[in-house]
């Protein structure tokens, strides 16, 4: 399972650490807001032209947080 932790957010970037709970490996994921571009320090991301599992985990977490926020604002 991949755990996602937000490290920091600036006007230009959002940085995350993704940890694999099975082997305790950590990866750094960066979202460049102005370019709408994701990057990760894993081999997969440097070799392939698709998002790695670490980037997908961050996107999934952000989507879930958006849904929770919308529900809270609706009072459901």
C-alpha positions as protocol buffer text, in pm:
chain_id: "A"
residue {
  index: 1
  type: UNK
  ca { x: 0 y: 0 z: 0 }
}
residue {
  index: 2
  type: UNK
  ca { x: 120 y: 351 z: -79 }
}
residue {
  index: 3
  type: UNK
  ca { x: 95 y: 626 z: 182 }
}
residue {
  index: 4
  type: UNK
  ca { x: 97 y: 988 z: 65 }
}
residue {
  index: 5
  type: UNK
  ca { x: 223 y: 1284 z: 268 }
}
residue {
  index: 6
  type: UNK
  ca { x: 213 y: 1643 z: 147 }
}
residue {
  index: 7
  type: UNK
  ca { x: 552 y: 1806 z: 207 }
}
residue {
  index: 8
  type: UNK
  ca { x: 487 y: 2163 z: 96 }
}
residue {
  index: 9
  type: UNK
  ca { x: 291 y: 2385 z: -139 }
}
residue {
  index: 10
  type: UNK
  ca { x: 398 y: 2710 z: -302 }
}
residue {
  index: 11
  type: UNK
  ca { x: 238 y: 2923 z: -571 }
}
residue {
  index: 12
  type: UNK
  ca { x: 427 y: 2718 z: -833 }
}
residue {
  index: 13
  type: UNK
  ca { x: 471 y: 2367 z: -686 }
}
residue {
  index: 14
  type: UNK
  ca { x: 318 y: 2100 z: -466 }
}
residue {
  index: 15
  type: UNK
  ca { x: 556 y: 1837 z: -325 }
}
residue {
  index: 16
  type: UNK
  ca { x: 467 y: 1499 z: -179 }
}
residue {
  index: 17
  type: UNK
  ca { x: 643 y: 1196 z: -33 }
}
residue {
  index: 18
  type: UNK
  ca { x: 500 y: 856 z: -120 }
}
residue {
  index: 19
  type: UNK
  ca { x: 600 y: 560 z: 98 }
}
residue {
  index: 20
  type: UNK
  ca { x: 546 y: 195 z: 10 }
}
residue {
  index: 21
  type: UNK
  ca { x: 441 y: 28 z: 336 }
}
residue {
  index: 22
  type: UNK
  ca { x: 558 y: -316 z: 216 }
}
residue {
  index: 23
  type: UNK
  ca { x: 924 y: -227 z: 156 }
}
residue {
  index: 24
  type: UNK
  ca { x: 945 y: 120 z: 316 }
}
residue {
  index: 25
  type: UNK
  ca { x: 1081 y: 277 z: -5 }
}
residue {
  index: 26
  type: UNK
  ca { x: 1019 y: 651 z: -38 }
}
residue {
  index: 27
  type: UNK
  ca { x: 968 y: 853 z: -354 }
}
residue {
  index: 28
  type: UNK
  ca { x: 937 y: 1227 z: -410 }
}
residue {
  index: 29
  type: UNK
  ca { x: 652 y: 1348 z: -630 }
}
residue {
  index: 30
  type: UNK
  ca { x: 631 y: 1705 z: -757 }
}
residue {
  index: 31
  type: UNK
  ca { x: 342 y: 1880 z: -929 }
}
residue {
  index: 32
  type: UNK
  ca { x: 437 y: 2194 z: -1123 }
}
residue {
  index: 33
  type: UNK
  ca { x: 119 y: 2400 z: -1105 }
}
residue {
  index: 34
  type: UNK
  ca { x: 201 y: 2651 z: -1379 }
}
residue {
  index: 35
  type: UNK
  ca { x: 292 y: 2375 z: -1627 }
}
residue {
  index: 36
  type: UNK
  ca { x: 28 y: 2124 z: -1505 }
}
residue {
  index: 37
  type: UNK
  ca { x: 311 y: 1869 z: -1499 }
}
residue {
  index: 38
  type: UNK
  ca { x: 387 y: 1575 z: -1267 }
}
residue {
  index: 39
  type: UNK
  ca { x: 727 y: 1421 z: -1193 }
}
residue {
  index: 40
  type: UNK
  ca { x: 858 y: 1148 z: -966 }
}
residue {
  index: 41
  type: UNK
  ca { x: 1209 y: 1035 z: -878 }
}
residue {
  index: 42
  type: UNK
  ca { x: 1139 y: 666 z: -952 }
}
residue {
  index: 43
  type: UNK
  ca { x: 1286 y: 474 z: -1247 }
}
residue {
  index: 44
  type: UNK
  ca { x: 944 y: 411 z: -1403 }
}
residue {
  index: 45
  type: UNK
  ca { x: 870 y: 781 z: -1435 }
}
residue {
  index: 46
  type: UNK
  ca { x: 1207 y: 851 z: -1596 }
}
residue {
  index: 47
  type: UNK
  ca { x: 1172 y: 566 z: -1848 }
}
residue {
  index: 48
  type: UNK
  ca { x: 803 y: 570 z: -1939 }
}
residue {
  index: 49
  type: UNK
  ca { x: 574 y: 839 z: -2072 }
}
residue {
  index: 50
  type: UNK
  ca { x: 288 y: 753 z: -1838 }
}
residue {
  index: 51
  type: UNK
  ca { x: 228 y: 832 z: -1471 }
}
residue {
  index: 52
  type: UNK
  ca { x: 388 y: 592 z: -1223 }
}
residue {
  index: 53
  type: UNK
  ca { x: 197 y: 440 z: -930 }
}
residue {
  index: 54
  type: UNK
  ca { x: 340 y: 707 z: -698 }
}
residue {
  index: 55
  type: UNK
  ca { x: 192 y: 994 z: -902 }
}
residue {
  index: 56
  type: UNK
  ca { x: -138 y: 803 z: -934 }
}
residue {
  index: 57
  type: UNK
  ca { x: -148 y: 761 z: -554 }
}
residue {
  index: 58
  type: UNK
  ca { x: -108 y: 1137 z: -503 }
}
residue {
  index: 59
  type: UNK
  ca { x: -376 y: 1216 z: -764 }
}
residue {
  index: 60
  type: UNK
  ca { x: -612 y: 968 z: -600 }
}
residue {
  index: 61
  type: UNK
  ca { x: -558 y: 1121 z: -257 }
}
residue {
  index: 62
  type: UNK
  ca { x: -618 y: 1474 z: -391 }
}
residue {
  index: 63
  type: UNK
  ca { x: -938 y: 1360 z: -564 }
}
residue {
  index: 64
  type: UNK
  ca { x: -1067 y: 1200 z: -242 }
}
residue {
  index: 65
  type: UNK
  ca { x: -991 y: 1519 z: -47 }
}
residue {
  index: 66
  type: UNK
  ca { x: -1185 y: 1724 z: -304 }
}
residue {
  index: 67
  type: UNK
  ca { x: -1488 y: 1497 z: -273 }
}
residue {
  index: 68
  type: UNK
  ca { x: -1477 y: 1513 z: 108 }
}
residue {
  index: 69
  type: UNK
  ca { x: -1455 y: 1891 z: 93 }
}
residue {
  index: 70
  type: UNK
  ca { x: -1752 y: 1915 z: -146 }
}
residue {
  index: 71
  type: UNK
  ca { x: -1962 y: 1688 z: 76 }
}
residue {
  index: 72
  type: UNK
  ca { x: -1871 y: 1888 z: 383 }
}
residue {
  index: 73
  type: UNK
  ca { x: -1963 y: 2215 z: 210 }
}
residue {
  index: 74
  type: UNK
  ca { x: -2299 y: 2069 z: 102 }
}
residue {
  index: 75
  type: UNK
  ca { x: -2369 y: 1959 z: 460 }
}
residue {
  index: 76
  type: UNK
  ca { x: -2433 y: 1599 z: 360 }
}
